[in-house]
């Protein structure tokens, strides 16, 4: 067994995790919008919405501060230890890297991430998250002895 194989496999795992996070950030926004238009209550669950907001906030902050994504740095470190200088390796590596990494000036990514982050923030205003698990569309008003009222 080759000494560099564990590093290559771990690099592919990190790349796959990175792709899943990107899919969560992009897909989370799409699901939030479509889900609200179709009255899917689960898309407004506070945990889901907070995780989505935090994920894009981290991406935007990294872009503004010029920081390298820790997952990218870890993947590159693992590939260096695997003595992989190119991306002609595994199927996972080839296709996920093709989907994730683009060449453009840093300001393009900062602008794109910032605009996407603003769109996520706008969904919080337009489709506010809910905090109840039983009936996500109702909240008791103070002093109403628990009588539910419809929320937007």
C-alpha positions as CSV (number, residue, x, y, z in Angstrom):
1,X,0.0,0.0,0.0
2,X,1.3,3.4,-0.9
3,X,2.2,5.9,1.9
4,X,0.4,8.8,0.2
5,X,-3.0,7.0,-0.2
6,X,-4.4,8.0,3.2
7,X,-3.7,11.6,2.4
8,X,-5.3,11.4,-1.0
9,X,-8.4,9.8,0.5
10,X,-8.6,12.3,3.3
11,X,-8.2,15.1,0.7
12,X,-11.1,13.7,-1.3
13,X,-13.2,13.5,1.9
14,X,-12.4,17.2,2.7
15,X,-13.2,18.1,-0.9
16,X,-16.5,16.2,-0.7
17,X,-17.4,17.9,2.6
18,X,-16.5,21.3,1.0
19,X,-18.9,20.5,-1.8
20,X,-21.6,19.5,0.6
21,X,-21.3,22.8,2.4
22,X,-21.4,24.8,-0.8
23,X,-24.5,22.8,-1.8
24,X,-26.1,23.6,1.6
25,X,-25.4,27.3,1.2
26,X,-26.8,27.5,-2.4
27,X,-29.5,24.9,-2.0
28,X,-30.6,26.3,1.4
29,X,-31.5,29.6,-0.2
30,X,-33.3,27.9,-3.1
31,X,-35.2,25.6,-0.6
32,X,-36.1,28.6,1.6
33,X,-37.6,30.5,-1.3
34,X,-39.3,27.6,-3.0
35,X,-40.4,26.1,0.3
36,X,-42.1,29.3,1.4
37,X,-43.9,29.7,-1.9
38,X,-45.1,26.1,-1.5
39,X,-45.9,26.5,2.2
40,X,-43.3,23.9,3.4
41,X,-43.1,24.7,7.1
42,X,-39.8,23.0,7.7
43,X,-37.8,25.4,5.6
44,X,-38.4,28.1,8.2
45,X,-37.2,26.0,11.2
46,X,-34.9,28.2,13.2
47,X,-32.1,25.7,13.4
48,X,-32.0,25.2,9.6
49,X,-32.2,29.0,9.0
50,X,-29.5,29.8,11.6
51,X,-27.1,27.2,10.2
52,X,-27.7,28.6,6.7
53,X,-27.1,32.2,7.8
54,X,-23.9,31.3,9.7
55,X,-22.6,29.3,6.8
56,X,-22.9,32.2,4.3
57,X,-21.7,34.7,7.0
58,X,-18.5,32.8,7.4
59,X,-18.0,32.7,3.6
60,X,-18.6,36.5,3.3
61,X,-16.3,37.3,6.2
62,X,-13.6,35.2,4.7
63,X,-13.9,37.0,1.4
64,X,-13.9,40.4,3.0
65,X,-10.8,39.6,5.1
66,X,-9.0,37.9,2.3
67,X,-8.8,34.7,4.3
68,X,-8.4,31.3,2.6
69,X,-11.2,28.9,3.3
70,X,-9.9,26.4,6.0
71,X,-11.3,23.5,4.0
72,X,-9.4,24.5,0.9
73,X,-6.2,25.0,3.0
74,X,-6.6,21.5,4.6
75,X,-7.3,19.9,1.3
76,X,-4.2,21.5,-0.3
77,X,-2.1,20.4,2.7
78,X,-3.3,16.9,2.4
79,X,-2.7,16.8,-1.3
80,X,0.8,18.2,-0.8
81,X,1.5,15.3,1.7
82,X,0.1,12.9,-0.9
83,X,2.6,14.3,-3.3
84,X,-0.2,15.3,-5.6
85,X,0.7,18.4,-7.6
86,X,-2.1,18.3,-10.1
87,X,-5.8,17.6,-10.0
88,X,-5.8,14.7,-12.3
89,X,-6.4,12.2,-9.5
90,X,-9.6,10.5,-8.5
91,X,-13.0,10.9,-10.1
92,X,-14.3,12.7,-7.0
93,X,-11.3,15.0,-7.0
94,X,-11.6,15.9,-10.6
95,X,-15.3,16.7,-10.8
96,X,-15.8,18.3,-7.4
97,X,-12.8,20.6,-8.0
98,X,-14.2,21.5,-11.5
99,X,-17.5,22.4,-9.8
100,X,-16.0,24.3,-6.9
101,X,-13.0,26.2,-8.0
102,X,-12.9,29.0,-10.6
103,X,-10.3,31.5,-11.7
104,X,-11.3,35.2,-11.2
105,X,-10.0,38.2,-9.4
106,X,-10.7,38.2,-5.6
107,X,-13.1,41.1,-5.8
108,X,-15.4,39.1,-8.1
109,X,-15.8,36.5,-5.4
110,X,-16.1,39.0,-2.6
111,X,-18.9,40.8,-4.6
112,X,-20.7,37.6,-5.4
113,X,-20.5,36.2,-1.9
114,X,-21.6,39.6,-0.4
115,X,-24.6,39.8,-2.8
116,X,-25.6,36.2,-2.0
117,X,-25.3,37.0,1.7
118,X,-27.6,40.0,1.3
119,X,-30.1,37.8,-0.5
120,X,-30.0,35.3,2.4
121,X,-30.5,38.2,4.8
122,X,-33.5,39.4,2.7
123,X,-35.1,36.0,3.0
124,X,-35.0,36.4,6.8
125,X,-37.0,39.6,6.4
126,X,-39.4,38.2,3.7
127,X,-39.7,34.7,5.2
128,X,-38.9,34.9,8.9
129,X,-37.8,31.7,10.6
130,X,-40.2,30.1,13.1
131,X,-39.4,28.9,16.6
132,X,-42.3,26.5,17.3
133,X,-42.2,22.8,16.3
134,X,-45.9,21.9,16.6
135,X,-47.6,24.5,14.4
136,X,-45.0,26.7,12.8
137,X,-47.6,29.2,11.5
138,X,-49.0,30.2,14.9
139,X,-47.7,32.1,17.8
140,X,-49.6,33.1,21.0
141,X,-49.9,36.8,21.5
142,X,-48.9,38.2,25.0
143,X,-52.0,38.4,27.2
144,X,-54.1,36.3,24.9
145,X,-54.0,33.2,27.1
146,X,-52.4,31.1,24.4
147,X,-54.9,31.8,21.6
148,X,-53.0,31.4,18.3
149,X,-52.9,34.1,15.7
150,X,-51.6,33.6,12.2
151,X,-48.2,34.8,11.3
152,X,-47.1,35.9,7.9
